[in-house]
Amino acid sequence: MSGHRKLQDLFTDLKLTREQRQRQPLVFAGENLLWVVGLRRCAGRRVSHTGNSVLRMKVLPICTARDK
């Protein structure tokens, strides 16, 4: 297996609704998907211990009027 998977296939397997799919945060580096926030990381982009720089991110939920 090549390690590639379509984002739509992941969402379908996890049984996400259309609204959940539309609101799902994604993190990209250029055109490369790095992280489906809270669900999966890209296997080829994991942190290694080679001394490379690392960007630490914290994702917080946003409360909107629709959520209340």
GUKE-426218 format. One record per atom (N, C-alpha, C): x, y, z; residue in one letter; residue number from 1. Coordinates in steps of 0.05 Angstrom, whole numbers. Example, Ala and Ser with C-alpha at 12.3 -4.5 7.8 and 13.67 -1.06 7.14 Angstrom:
BEGIN
X: 264	Y: -114	Z: 156	marmi: a	bator: 1
X: 246	Y: -90	Z: 156	marmi: a	bator: 1
X: 264	Y: -66	Z: 156	marmi: a	bator: 1
X: 257	Y: -45	Z: 142	marmi: s	bator: 2
X: 273	Y: -21	Z: 143	marmi: s	bator: 2
X: 258	Y: 1	Z: 157	marmi: s	bator: 2
This chain:
BEGIN
X: 17	Y: -24	Z: 0	marmi: m	bator: 1
X: 0	Y: 0	Z: 0	marmi: m	bator: 1
X: 18	Y: 25	Z: 0	marmi: m	bator: 1
X: 10	Y: 45	Z: -15	marmi: s	bator: 2
X: 27	Y: 69	Z: -18	marmi: s	bator: 2
X: 25	Y: 88	Z: 5	marmi: s	bator: 2
X: 6	Y: 85	Z: 23	marmi: g	bator: 3
X: 3	Y: 104	Z: 45	marmi: g	bator: 3
X: -15	Y: 127	Z: 39	marmi: g	bator: 3
X: -25	Y: 129	Z: 15	marmi: h	bator: 4
X: -43	Y: 151	Z: 7	marmi: h	bator: 4
X: -72	Y: 142	Z: 11	marmi: h	bator: 4
X: -88	Y: 161	Z: 20	marmi: r	bator: 5
X: -116	Y: 155	Z: 23	marmi: r	bator: 5
X: -131	Y: 181	Z: 17	marmi: r	bator: 5
X: -153	Y: 179	Z: 4	marmi: k	bator: 6
X: -170	Y: 202	Z: -2	marmi: k	bator: 6
X: -183	Y: 212	Z: 23	marmi: k	bator: 6
X: -184	Y: 238	Z: 26	marmi: l	bator: 7
X: -197	Y: 250	Z: 49	marmi: l	bator: 7
X: -226	Y: 242	Z: 51	marmi: l	bator: 7
X: -239	Y: 242	Z: 29	marmi: q	bator: 8
X: -268	Y: 233	Z: 28	marmi: q	bator: 8
X: -271	Y: 205	Z: 39	marmi: q	bator: 8
X: -253	Y: 187	Z: 32	marmi: d	bator: 9
X: -254	Y: 160	Z: 43	marmi: d	bator: 9
X: -251	Y: 159	Z: 73	marmi: d	bator: 9
X: -233	Y: 175	Z: 84	marmi: l	bator: 10
X: -230	Y: 176	Z: 113	marmi: l	bator: 10
X: -256	Y: 186	Z: 126	marmi: l	bator: 10
X: -267	Y: 208	Z: 115	marmi: f	bator: 11
X: -292	Y: 219	Z: 126	marmi: f	bator: 11
X: -314	Y: 198	Z: 125	marmi: f	bator: 11
X: -316	Y: 184	Z: 103	marmi: t	bator: 12
X: -337	Y: 164	Z: 100	marmi: t	bator: 12
X: -333	Y: 141	Z: 120	marmi: t	bator: 12
X: -309	Y: 131	Z: 123	marmi: d	bator: 13
X: -303	Y: 109	Z: 141	marmi: d	bator: 13
X: -310	Y: 117	Z: 170	marmi: d	bator: 13
X: -305	Y: 143	Z: 177	marmi: l	bator: 14
X: -311	Y: 153	Z: 204	marmi: l	bator: 14
X: -340	Y: 161	Z: 207	marmi: l	bator: 14
X: -356	Y: 159	Z: 185	marmi: k	bator: 15
X: -384	Y: 165	Z: 186	marmi: k	bator: 15
X: -390	Y: 194	Z: 194	marmi: k	bator: 15
X: -374	Y: 212	Z: 184	marmi: l	bator: 16
X: -379	Y: 241	Z: 189	marmi: l	bator: 16
X: -401	Y: 251	Z: 171	marmi: l	bator: 16
X: -418	Y: 267	Z: 183	marmi: t	bator: 17
X: -440	Y: 279	Z: 167	marmi: t	bator: 17
X: -428	Y: 301	Z: 149	marmi: t	bator: 17
X: -444	Y: 310	Z: 130	marmi: r	bator: 18
X: -435	Y: 331	Z: 111	marmi: r	bator: 18
X: -427	Y: 356	Z: 127	marmi: r	bator: 18
X: -443	Y: 363	Z: 147	marmi: e	bator: 19
X: -437	Y: 387	Z: 163	marmi: e	bator: 19
X: -410	Y: 383	Z: 178	marmi: e	bator: 19
X: -406	Y: 360	Z: 189	marmi: q	bator: 20
X: -381	Y: 354	Z: 203	marmi: q	bator: 20
X: -357	Y: 356	Z: 184	marmi: q	bator: 20
X: -361	Y: 346	Z: 160	marmi: r	bator: 21
X: -339	Y: 347	Z: 140	marmi: r	bator: 21
X: -333	Y: 375	Z: 133	marmi: r	bator: 21
X: -353	Y: 392	Z: 129	marmi: q	bator: 22
X: -349	Y: 420	Z: 121	marmi: q	bator: 22
X: -335	Y: 436	Z: 144	marmi: q	bator: 22
X: -339	Y: 428	Z: 169	marmi: r	bator: 23
X: -328	Y: 443	Z: 191	marmi: r	bator: 23
X: -302	Y: 431	Z: 202	marmi: r	bator: 23
X: -293	Y: 409	Z: 190	marmi: q	bator: 24
X: -269	Y: 395	Z: 199	marmi: q	bator: 24
X: -244	Y: 412	Z: 193	marmi: q	bator: 24
X: -229	Y: 420	Z: 213	marmi: p	bator: 25
X: -204	Y: 435	Z: 208	marmi: p	bator: 25
X: -183	Y: 417	Z: 195	marmi: p	bator: 25
X: -169	Y: 428	Z: 176	marmi: l	bator: 26
X: -147	Y: 414	Z: 162	marmi: l	bator: 26
X: -122	Y: 432	Z: 163	marmi: l	bator: 26
X: -99	Y: 421	Z: 166	marmi: v	bator: 27
X: -74	Y: 436	Z: 166	marmi: v	bator: 27
X: -58	Y: 427	Z: 141	marmi: v	bator: 27
X: -50	Y: 447	Z: 125	marmi: f	bator: 28
X: -34	Y: 442	Z: 101	marmi: f	bator: 28
X: -7	Y: 456	Z: 103	marmi: f	bator: 28
X: 13	Y: 445	Z: 89	marmi: a	bator: 29
X: 38	Y: 458	Z: 83	marmi: a	bator: 29
X: 39	Y: 460	Z: 53	marmi: a	bator: 29
X: 34	Y: 483	Z: 43	marmi: g	bator: 30
X: 31	Y: 486	Z: 14	marmi: g	bator: 30
X: 6	Y: 471	Z: 5	marmi: g	bator: 30
X: 10	Y: 452	Z: -13	marmi: e	bator: 31
X: -12	Y: 435	Z: -23	marmi: e	bator: 31
X: -14	Y: 408	Z: -9	marmi: e	bator: 31
X: 4	Y: 403	Z: 10	marmi: n	bator: 32
X: 5	Y: 378	Z: 24	marmi: n	bator: 32
X: -11	Y: 378	Z: 50	marmi: n	bator: 32
X: -29	Y: 360	Z: 53	marmi: l	bator: 33
X: -45	Y: 357	Z: 77	marmi: l	bator: 33
X: -27	Y: 344	Z: 99	marmi: l	bator: 33
X: -25	Y: 358	Z: 121	marmi: l	bator: 34
X: -9	Y: 348	Z: 144	marmi: l	bator: 34
X: -25	Y: 335	Z: 166	marmi: l	bator: 34
X: -49	Y: 346	Z: 170	marmi: w	bator: 35
X: -64	Y: 338	Z: 194	marmi: w	bator: 35
X: -94	Y: 343	Z: 190	marmi: w	bator: 35
X: -109	Y: 322	Z: 195	marmi: v	bator: 36
X: -138	Y: 325	Z: 197	marmi: v	bator: 36
X: -143	Y: 328	Z: 227	marmi: v	bator: 36
X: -146	Y: 352	Z: 236	marmi: v	bator: 37
X: -145	Y: 359	Z: 265	marmi: v	bator: 37
X: -164	Y: 341	Z: 281	marmi: v	bator: 37
X: -152	Y: 328	Z: 301	marmi: g	bator: 38
X: -167	Y: 311	Z: 319	marmi: g	bator: 38
X: -173	Y: 283	Z: 308	marmi: g	bator: 38
X: -166	Y: 278	Z: 283	marmi: l	bator: 39
X: -172	Y: 252	Z: 272	marmi: l	bator: 39
X: -147	Y: 237	Z: 263	marmi: l	bator: 39
X: -131	Y: 248	Z: 245	marmi: r	bator: 40
X: -107	Y: 234	Z: 234	marmi: r	bator: 40
X: -85	Y: 254	Z: 228	marmi: r	bator: 40
X: -60	Y: 244	Z: 229	marmi: r	bator: 41
X: -37	Y: 259	Z: 219	marmi: r	bator: 41
X: -27	Y: 245	Z: 194	marmi: r	bator: 41
X: -14	Y: 260	Z: 177	marmi: c	bator: 42
X: -2	Y: 248	Z: 153	marmi: c	bator: 42
X: 22	Y: 231	Z: 161	marmi: c	bator: 42
X: 22	Y: 206	Z: 154	marmi: a	bator: 43
X: 44	Y: 188	Z: 162	marmi: a	bator: 43
X: 71	Y: 197	Z: 153	marmi: a	bator: 43
X: 73	Y: 209	Z: 130	marmi: g	bator: 44
X: 99	Y: 218	Z: 119	marmi: g	bator: 44
X: 109	Y: 244	Z: 131	marmi: g	bator: 44
X: 94	Y: 257	Z: 148	marmi: r	bator: 45
X: 101	Y: 283	Z: 159	marmi: r	bator: 45
X: 104	Y: 283	Z: 189	marmi: r	bator: 45
X: 109	Y: 260	Z: 201	marmi: r	bator: 46
X: 111	Y: 259	Z: 230	marmi: r	bator: 46
X: 138	Y: 270	Z: 239	marmi: r	bator: 46
X: 138	Y: 279	Z: 264	marmi: v	bator: 47
X: 162	Y: 291	Z: 276	marmi: v	bator: 47
X: 183	Y: 269	Z: 279	marmi: v	bator: 47
X: 208	Y: 276	Z: 271	marmi: s	bator: 48
X: 230	Y: 258	Z: 275	marmi: s	bator: 48
X: 249	Y: 270	Z: 296	marmi: s	bator: 48
X: 268	Y: 255	Z: 305	marmi: h	bator: 49
X: 287	Y: 265	Z: 324	marmi: h	bator: 49
X: 314	Y: 273	Z: 311	marmi: h	bator: 49
X: 313	Y: 285	Z: 288	marmi: t	bator: 50
X: 337	Y: 292	Z: 273	marmi: t	bator: 50
X: 346	Y: 321	Z: 278	marmi: t	bator: 50
X: 332	Y: 335	Z: 296	marmi: g	bator: 51
X: 339	Y: 362	Z: 302	marmi: g	bator: 51
X: 326	Y: 383	Z: 285	marmi: g	bator: 51
X: 307	Y: 374	Z: 268	marmi: n	bator: 52
X: 292	Y: 393	Z: 251	marmi: n	bator: 52
X: 274	Y: 411	Z: 268	marmi: n	bator: 52
X: 267	Y: 434	Z: 258	marmi: s	bator: 53
X: 249	Y: 452	Z: 271	marmi: s	bator: 53
X: 221	Y: 440	Z: 272	marmi: s	bator: 53
X: 207	Y: 447	Z: 293	marmi: v	bator: 54
X: 180	Y: 437	Z: 297	marmi: v	bator: 54
X: 161	Y: 460	Z: 303	marmi: v	bator: 54
X: 138	Y: 460	Z: 290	marmi: l	bator: 55
X: 117	Y: 480	Z: 296	marmi: l	bator: 55
X: 97	Y: 466	Z: 314	marmi: l	bator: 55
X: 93	Y: 478	Z: 338	marmi: r	bator: 56
X: 73	Y: 467	Z: 356	marmi: r	bator: 56
X: 47	Y: 483	Z: 353	marmi: r	bator: 56
X: 25	Y: 469	Z: 350	marmi: m	bator: 57
X: -1	Y: 483	Z: 346	marmi: m	bator: 57
X: -20	Y: 472	Z: 367	marmi: m	bator: 57
X: -37	Y: 490	Z: 375	marmi: k	bator: 58
X: -59	Y: 483	Z: 393	marmi: k	bator: 58
X: -85	Y: 492	Z: 380	marmi: k	bator: 58
X: -103	Y: 473	Z: 377	marmi: v	bator: 59
X: -129	Y: 479	Z: 364	marmi: v	bator: 59
X: -150	Y: 481	Z: 386	marmi: v	bator: 59
X: -164	Y: 504	Z: 387	marmi: l	bator: 60
X: -185	Y: 508	Z: 406	marmi: l	bator: 60
X: -212	Y: 509	Z: 392	marmi: l	bator: 60
X: -233	Y: 499	Z: 404	marmi: p	bator: 61
X: -259	Y: 500	Z: 392	marmi: p	bator: 61
X: -269	Y: 529	Z: 391	marmi: p	bator: 61
X: -285	Y: 535	Z: 371	marmi: i	bator: 62
X: -297	Y: 561	Z: 368	marmi: i	bator: 62
X: -327	Y: 558	Z: 373	marmi: i	bator: 62
X: -337	Y: 573	Z: 392	marmi: c	bator: 63
X: -365	Y: 572	Z: 398	marmi: c	bator: 63
X: -379	Y: 593	Z: 381	marmi: c	bator: 63
X: -398	Y: 584	Z: 365	marmi: t	bator: 64
X: -414	Y: 603	Z: 349	marmi: t	bator: 64
X: -443	Y: 603	Z: 359	marmi: t	bator: 64
X: -458	Y: 622	Z: 348	marmi: a	bator: 65
X: -486	Y: 624	Z: 356	marmi: a	bator: 65
X: -501	Y: 598	Z: 349	marmi: a	bator: 65
X: -493	Y: 584	Z: 328	marmi: r	bator: 66
X: -506	Y: 559	Z: 320	marmi: r	bator: 66
X: -502	Y: 537	Z: 341	marmi: r	bator: 66
X: -479	Y: 538	Z: 355	marmi: d	bator: 67
X: -472	Y: 518	Z: 374	marmi: d	bator: 67
X: -488	Y: 521	Z: 401	marmi: d	bator: 67
X: -499	Y: 544	Z: 405	marmi: k	bator: 68
X: -513	Y: 549	Z: 431	marmi: k	bator: 68
X: -541	Y: 539	Z: 431	marmi: k	bator: 68
